[in-house]
Amino acid sequence: MRYLAIIVLGLMSLAAAANEQPMDTVCFYINWEQMMDNEPEYVFYGSDMIEYSIMDVAFCVKEPDIQQVMNTAVAASLGDSIWLINTRYLLGYFKGVKYADRSYVPLVFTDKIAYISLYSDFPEIKAENYYLDFKNRELLKVDSNVLSSLLEDYHDMQMRYEGMKDYKKYHIINDFFLRYVHRASADPMKPNILDLVDQDGL
């Protein structure tokens, strides 16, 4: 599983770490098959092309050919462990996307599950998770209703979650969503992402 330190620490911590040890290898992927195989279409070097913020990462270059890559790629990776998805890609293929710009946002994925974390610093720094529903091509904010729906495939977990007194609270939702990610990722009956995407990437 490709779980990211970025999800735990946030992009603010990532930016601080990058100032000390720059991750100067940036890989771009044009479809999910490349991502699963960790075989990028393009590889660039230079930490000066990366801009970090509390919410996202932007790649800033002047060369038109590299700009084209950044605008059209599905995802990017920094170093060997940090994955990011292109917000323009999300806008083009998923319903429920409220914005898209030049930026990339944190991505977590396995062979069967993918979700992103969008960070907010108001009124406090926290990440909201959004589930990529490939079957219906929707980006779903993981609130209590969405989580209950996801857990329908695992009735025992659904009953435990809905039986919690504070099941609508942020930390409870996050805890059970991560449990769902682990459970679904190991479920042989759940289709792989590559079985649900089009041959051109989605």
KAWO-V193089 format. One record per pair of residues at least 24 apart in sequence whose ideal C-beta (glycine too) atoms are under 10 Angstrom apart, sorted by sequence separation. I is the first residue (numbers start at 1). J is the second residue. D is the distance in whole Angstrom. If there is no record, write none. Layout:
BEGIN
I&J&D / I&J&D
END
This chain:
BEGIN
22&46&9 / 23&47&7 / 24&48&8 / 26&50&7 / 42&66&8 / 82&106&8 / 83&107&4 / 85&109&9 / 115&139&9 / 144&168&5 / 22&47&4 / 24&49&9 / 44&69&8 / 57&82&9 / 59&84&9 / 82&107&9 / 83&108&7 / 105&130&9 / 107&132&9 / 115&140&9 / 117&142&10 / 143&168&8 / 144&169&9 / 147&172&9 / 148&173&10 / 151&176&7 / 154&179&9 / 21&47&10 / 22&48&9 / 24&50&8 / 44&70&9 / 50&76&10 / 52&78&10 / 78&104&9 / 83&109&7 / 90&116&8 / 147&173&6 / 150&176&9 / 151&177&9 / 154&180&7 / 157&183&7 / 23&50&8 / 42&69&5 / 57&84&6 / 59&86&10 / 77&104&10 / 115&142&7 / 143&170&10 / 146&173&9 / 147&174&9 / 150&177&8 / 153&180&9 / 156&183&10 / 19&47&9 / 22&50&8 / 41&69&8 / 42&70&9 / 50&78&7 / 56&84&8 / 76&104&6 / 144&172&9 / 148&176&9 / 151&179&9 / 18&47&7 / 75&104&8 / 85&114&8 / 87&116&9 / 144&173&6 / 147&176&6 / 151&180&6 / 154&183&6 / 77&107&9 / 85&115&10 / 143&173&7 / 147&177&6 / 150&180&6 / 153&183&9 / 154&184&8 / 26&57&10 / 28&59&9 / 42&73&8 / 47&78&9 / 56&87&8 / 71&102&7 / 73&104&9 / 76&107&9 / 83&114&10 / 85&116&6 / 87&118&10 / 142&173&6 / 146&177&9 / 150&181&9 / 153&184&7 / 18&50&7 / 41&73&7 / 44&76&10 / 70&102&7 / 75&107&6 / 84&116&9 / 142&174&8 / 144&176&9 / 151&183&9 / 2&35&9 / 19&52&9 / 26&59&7 / 40&73&9 / 41&74&10 / 70&103&10 / 74&107&10 / 83&116&10 / 97&130&9 / 147&180&7 / 150&183&10 / 151&184&10 / 154&187&8 / 2&36&10 / 18&52&6 / 42&76&9 / 43&77&10 / 70&104&8 / 75&109&9 / 96&130&8 / 142&176&9 / 143&177&10 / 150&184&8 / 153&187&8 / 15&50&9 / 17&52&10 / 26&61&10 / 40&75&9 / 67&102&9 / 96&131&10 / 142&177&5 / 2&38&9 / 15&51&9 / 16&52&9 / 40&76&8 / 94&130&9 / 96&132&10 / 153&189&8 / 15&52&4 / 40&77&7 / 96&133&9 / 113&150&10 / 153&190&8 / 14&52&6 / 15&53&7 / 28&66&9 / 94&132&7 / 95&133&9 / 142&180&9 / 13&52&10 / 15&54&8 / 18&57&10 / 30&69&8 / 34&73&10 / 35&74&7 / 38&77&8 / 75&114&10 / 93&132&9 / 94&133&8 / 12&52&8 / 14&54&10 / 26&66&10 / 34&74&8 / 35&75&6 / 90&130&9 / 94&134&9 / 96&136&10 / 11&52&6 / 12&53&8 / 13&54&10 / 28&69&5 / 34&75&9 / 35&76&10 / 93&134&9 / 95&136&8 / 96&137&9 / 97&138&9 / 98&139&9 / 11&53&6 / 12&54&5 / 15&57&9 / 28&70&7 / 30&72&7 / 31&73&9 / 32&74&7 / 35&77&8 / 38&80&9 / 60&102&8 / 90&132&8 / 94&136&9 / 95&137&6 / 96&138&5 / 97&139&5 / 128&170&9 / 11&54&6 / 12&55&10 / 14&57&8 / 26&69&10 / 30&73&6 / 31&74&6 / 32&75&8 / 58&101&8 / 59&102&8 / 94&137&5 / 95&138&5 / 96&139&4 / 98&141&10 / 127&170&10 / 10&54&7 / 11&55&7 / 26&70&9 / 28&72&9 / 29&73&6 / 30&74&6 / 31&75&9 / 58&102&6 / 59&103&9 / 93&137&6 / 94&138&6 / 95&139&7 / 96&140&6 / 126&170&7 / 129&173&8 / 10&55&10 / 11&56&7 / 28&73&4 / 29&74&6 / 30&75&9 / 38&83&10 / 56&101&8 / 58&103&5 / 59&104&7 / 94&139&4 / 95&140&9 / 96&141&8 / 126&171&10 / 128&173&10 / 129&174&7 / 11&57&7 / 27&73&9 / 28&74&8 / 29&75&5 / 56&102&9 / 57&103&6 / 58&104&7 / 93&139&9 / 94&140&9 / 128&174&9 / 131&177&8 / 28&75&8 / 29&76&7 / 56&103&4 / 57&104&5 / 85&132&8 / 127&174&8 / 27&75&9 / 28&76&5 / 29&77&7 / 35&83&8 / 55&103&8 / 56&104&6 / 57&105&8 / 91&139&9 / 126&174&9 / 129&177&6 / 27&76&6 / 28&77&8 / 56&105&5 / 57&106&8 / 90&139&6 / 129&178&9 / 131&180&9 / 26&76&6 / 27&77&5 / 35&85&9 / 53&103&8 / 55&105&7 / 56&106&8 / 131&181&9 / 6&57&9 / 26&77&8 / 27&78&8 / 51&102&10 / 55&106&9 / 25&77&8 / 26&78&6 / 27&79&9 / 51&103&9 / 129&181&9 / 25&78&7 / 26&79&9 / 27&80&9 / 23&77&9 / 24&78&9 / 25&79&6 / 29&83&9 / 50&104&10 / 23&78&5 / 24&79&9 / 25&80&8 / 22&78&10 / 23&79&4 / 27&83&10 / 28&84&10 / 29&85&10 / 135&191&8 / 22&79&9 / 23&80&9 / 29&86&10 / 134&191&9 / 21&79&9 / 23&81&9 / 26&84&10 / 28&86&9 / 134&192&10 / 23&82&7 / 30&89&10 / 134&193&6 / 137&196&9 / 18&78&8 / 134&194&10 / 135&195&10 / 136&196&10 / 137&197&10 / 18&79&9 / 132&193&8 / 134&195&9 / 135&196&6 / 55&117&10 / 56&118&8 / 115&177&8 / 134&196&4 / 55&118&7 / 56&119&8 / 115&178&10 / 133&196&9 / 134&197&6 / 14&78&9 / 18&82&10 / 55&119&5 / 132&196&10 / 134&198&10 / 54&119&6 / 55&120&7 / 115&180&10 / 137&202&8 / 53&119&9 / 54&120&8 / 55&121&8 / 115&181&7 / 54&121&5 / 113&180&8 / 114&181&10 / 14&82&7 / 53&121&10 / 113&181&5 / 134&202&7 / 112&181&9 / 113&182&9 / 55&125&10 / 108&178&10 / 113&183&10 / 132&202&9 / 11&82&10 / 54&125&7 / 110&181&7 / 113&184&5 / 6&78&9 / 35&107&9 / 55&127&10 / 109&181&10 / 110&182&9 / 112&184&6 / 113&185&5 / 11&84&10 / 36&109&8 / 108&181&8 / 112&185&5 / 35&109&7 / 36&110&9 / 110&184&8 / 111&185&7 / 112&186&9 / 113&187&10 / 2&77&9 / 6&81&9 / 36&111&7 / 110&185&4 / 112&187&7 / 5&81&7 / 6&82&6 / 28&104&10 / 109&185&9 / 110&186&9 / 112&188&10 / 4&81&7 / 5&82&8 / 6&83&8 / 32&109&8 / 112&189&10 / 113&190&8 / 3&81&9 / 4&82&6 / 6&84&8 / 26&104&10 / 112&190&5 / 2&81&8 / 4&83&6 / 32&111&10 / 35&114&9 / 111&190&9 / 112&191&7 / 113&192&10 / 114&193&6 / 2&82&10 / 3&83&10 / 4&84&9 / 111&191&10 / 112&192&6 / 113&193&8 / 2&83&6 / 111&192&5 / 112&193&6 / 32&114&9 / 110&192&9 / 111&193&6 / 112&194&10 / 110&193&8 / 111&194&8 / 112&195&9 / 109&193&7 / 111&195&10 / 112&196&9 / 14&106&9 / 11&105&9 / 11&106&7 / 10&106&9 / 6&105&10 / 7&106&6 / 6&106&5 / 7&107&9 / 6&107&9 / 7&108&6 / 4&106&6 / 6&108&9 / 32&134&9 / 4&107&8 / 4&108&6 / 93&197&9 / 2&107&8 / 3&108&6 / 4&109&10 / 93&198&9 / 2&108&7 / 3&109&9 / 11&117&9 / 1&108&8 / 2&109&6 / 3&110&9 / 10&117&9 / 12&119&8 / 1&109&8 / 2&110&7 / 7&115&9 / 11&119&6 / 93&201&8 / 94&202&9 / 1&110&5 / 2&111&10 / 7&116&10 / 8&117&10 / 10&119&6 / 12&121&9 / 93&202&5 / 1&111&9 / 7&117&5 / 92&202&9 / 1&112&10 / 6&117&8 / 10&121&9 / 1&113&9 / 2&114&9 / 7&119&10 / 89&201&8 / 90&202&10 / 4&117&9 / 6&119&10 / 12&125&7 / 89&202&8 / 11&125&10 / 10&125&6 / 10&126&9 / 11&127&9 / 10&127&7 / 8&127&9 / 7&127&7 / 6&127&9 / 7&129&9 / 74&197&10 / 75&201&10 / 74&201&5 / 73&201&9 / 74&202&8 / 72&201&10 / 36&192&8 / 36&193&7 / 37&194&10 / 35&193&9 / 36&194&6 / 35&194&10 / 32&192&10 / 33&193&9 / 32&193&6 / 33&194&6 / 32&194&6 / 31&194&9 / 32&196&9 / 33&197&8 / 32&197&5 / 31&197&8 / 32&198&10 / 33&199&9 / 35&201&9 / 7&174&10 / 31&198&9 / 34&201&9 / 31&199&8 / 33&201&8 / 31&200&7 / 32&201&6 / 30&200&9 / 31&201&3 / 32&202&7 / 7&178&9 / 30&201&6 / 31&202&8 / 29&201&9 / 3&178&9 / 3&181&9 / 3&182&10 / 1&181&8 / 1&182&8 / 1&185&6 / 1&186&9
END
